[in-house]
């Protein structure tokens, strides 16, 4: 102690502390600053609130906060950096009471197969390949009702393509592979192509 601060100095070799649990607390002994547990997590705190923790899969950022005039520093989410396995790093997004195999959104890079995934509940929602092909697991909702490509061609591939009305769910047009094209009026077919005629 030099009258102002206490020092631990090891100038010639390593300083080793061999303990099963290592805890750094506030001067009053009432708040945690660092907690390290043998064969388990290392935790970092801010004002006695855990913000960072190592896990068997990676790391977890906890008690993230939003700051606004009405709700300053309100804990809302957890972010985990982990992996689904070798060569599959992932970022997991969820709330503090989330079971990460059930209701957590994840972003994953599958390096070996050249895929990038965004998903939830362990299921793919969006999958992007190295070639740029994108697979959507559910419906695609168009902002403003416009499907737009600024150049080139838009290809829609399916055995049967149906264009339906928004409110009635009625068929407006039906395109069948190796079959007919039907155009409707009020859900009634008005024009249909055949092998040699219309």
C-alpha positions in Angstrom: 0.0 0.0 0.0 1.4 3.4 -1.0 -0.9 5.5 1.1 -3.3 6.0 -1.8 -3.9 2.6 -3.4 -3.0 -1.1 -2.8 -0.9 -2.9 -5.3 -0.1 -6.5 -6.2 3.0 -6.7 -8.3 4.8 -9.6 -9.9 7.5 -8.2 -12.1 9.6 -11.4 -12.7 7.1 -14.2 -13.3 3.4 -15.1 -13.5 0.9 -14.3 -10.8 -1.2 -17.3 -10.2 -4.3 -17.6 -8.0 -5.5 -21.2 -7.6 -9.0 -21.2 -6.2 -12.3 -23.0 -7.2 -14.2 -19.7 -7.2 -12.8 -16.2 -7.8 -15.0 -13.3 -6.8 -14.3 -9.6 -6.9 -16.8 -7.5 -5.0 -17.4 -3.8 -4.2 -15.6 -2.2 -1.2 -18.7 -2.7 0.9 -18.9 -6.4 -0.1 -22.5 -6.1 -1.2 -22.1 -6.0 -5.0 -20.5 -8.4 -7.5 -17.9 -7.1 -10.0 -16.4 -10.3 -11.3 -17.3 -13.9 -10.5 -15.4 -16.9 -12.0 -16.4 -20.5 -11.1 -14.3 -23.6 -11.7 -15.6 -25.7 -14.6 -18.3 -23.1 -15.2 -18.9 -19.5 -16.1 -16.9 -16.3 -15.9 -19.3 -13.4 -15.2 -18.8 -9.6 -15.5 -21.1 -7.1 -13.8 -22.1 -3.5 -14.1 -23.6 -1.9 -10.9 -24.3 -5.5 -9.6 -26.2 -6.4 -12.8 -24.7 -9.3 -14.8 -23.9 -8.2 -18.3 -21.5 -10.8 -19.7 -21.1 -14.6 -19.1 -19.2 -17.4 -20.7 -21.1 -20.6 -21.5 -20.3 -24.1 -22.8 -21.4 -22.8 -26.3 -19.8 -19.4 -26.2 -20.8 -16.2 -24.4 -24.0 -14.5 -23.3 -24.8 -10.8 -23.0 -27.5 -10.2 -20.4 -29.8 -7.5 -19.2 -29.3 -5.3 -22.3 -31.1 -2.0 -21.9 -33.1 0.4 -23.9 -32.7 4.1 -23.1 -35.5 6.6 -23.6 -37.1 9.5 -21.7 -39.9 7.3 -20.5 -38.1 4.0 -19.7 -34.4 4.6 -19.1 -32.2 1.5 -18.8 -35.0 -1.1 -18.9 -33.6 -4.7 -19.3 -35.1 -6.3 -22.4 -33.1 -9.0 -24.1 -30.3 -11.5 -24.1 -27.8 -12.1 -26.9 -25.7 -15.3 -27.1 -22.7 -15.9 -29.3 -22.4 -19.6 -29.7 -22.5 -22.4 -32.3 -24.7 -25.3 -33.6 -21.5 -27.3 -34.0 -18.1 -27.3 -35.7 -18.0 -24.7 -38.4 -21.5 -23.4 -37.6 -21.1 -20.1 -35.5 -24.4 -18.5 -34.5 -25.9 -15.5 -32.8 -28.9 -16.2 -30.6 -31.5 -13.5 -29.8 -34.0 -13.9 -27.0 -35.5 -12.6 -23.8 -34.1 -13.4 -20.4 -36.7 -16.1 -19.7 -36.2 -17.8 -23.1 -35.4 -21.5 -23.6 -32.9 -21.2 -26.4 -34.1 -24.4 -28.2 -37.7 -23.2 -28.4 -38.4 -19.6 -29.0 -35.2 -17.8 -29.8 -34.3 -16.2 -33.1 -30.9 -17.2 -34.4 -28.5 -16.1 -37.2 -26.2 -18.9 -38.3 -23.3 -19.2 -40.8 -22.9 -22.8 -42.1 -19.5 -22.5 -43.6 -19.1 -26.1 -44.8 -22.3 -26.0 -46.9 -22.1 -22.3 -47.8 -25.4 -21.3 -46.3 -26.5 -18.4 -44.1 -29.7 -19.0 -42.0 -32.1 -16.9 -40.1 -34.6 -18.9 -38.0 -36.7 -19.4 -34.9 -37.8 -22.4 -32.8 -35.0 -24.4 -34.4 -36.5 -24.0 -37.9 -35.2 -22.1 -40.9 -37.2 -19.0 -41.8 -34.7 -17.7 -44.4 -31.8 -19.6 -45.9 -29.4 -18.0 -48.3 -26.8 -20.0 -50.3 -23.5 -18.9 -51.7 -25.0 -18.6 -55.2 -27.5 -16.1 -53.8 -30.5 -18.4 -53.9 -32.9 -17.6 -51.0 -35.5 -20.0 -49.5 -38.4 -18.7 -47.4 -40.2 -21.1 -45.1 -43.4 -19.1 -45.0 -45.4 -16.5 -46.9 -43.7 -13.5 -48.5 -45.5 -10.3 -47.7 -44.8 -7.5 -50.1 -44.5 -4.0 -48.6 -47.0 -1.8 -50.5 -48.2 -4.8 -52.6 -45.3 -4.4 -55.1 -42.9 -7.1 -56.2 -40.0 -5.3 -57.8 -36.7 -6.1 -59.6 -34.9 -3.2 -61.1 -33.4 -5.2 -64.0 -33.3 -8.7 -65.4 -36.0 -11.3 -65.0 -38.2 -12.5 -62.1 -38.7 -16.3 -62.2 -41.4 -18.0 -60.2 -41.1 -21.8 -60.2 -43.7 -24.2 -59.0 -45.9 -27.1 -60.4 -49.0 -24.9 -59.9 -49.0 -21.2 -59.5 -52.2 -19.5 -58.2 -52.9 -15.8 -58.0 -55.6 -15.1 -55.4 -57.7 -12.2 -54.3 -56.7 -10.7 -51.0 -60.2 -10.5 -49.3 -62.0 -13.4 -51.1 -59.2 -15.8 -51.5 -60.7 -16.6 -54.9 -58.5 -17.7 -57.8 -57.7 -14.9 -60.2 -55.5 -17.0 -62.4 -54.1 -20.5 -62.3 -51.0 -21.7 -64.1 -50.3 -25.5 -64.2 -47.1 -27.1 -65.3 -47.6 -29.2 -68.5 -51.2 -28.2 -68.3 -53.6 -25.3 -68.7 -53.6 -21.6 -67.9 -56.9 -20.4 -66.5 -58.0 -16.8 -66.2 -61.0 -16.1 -64.0 -63.7 -13.5 -63.4 -65.3 -13.5 -59.9 -63.8 -17.0 -59.4 -65.4 -18.3 -62.6 -63.0 -19.5 -65.4 -63.5 -17.3 -68.5 -60.5 -18.4 -70.5 -58.5 -21.7 -70.3 -55.8 -23.0 -72.6 -55.7 -26.6 -73.9 -53.3 -28.7 -75.8 -54.5 -27.3 -79.2 -57.0 -24.7 -78.4 -58.2 -22.0 -76.0 
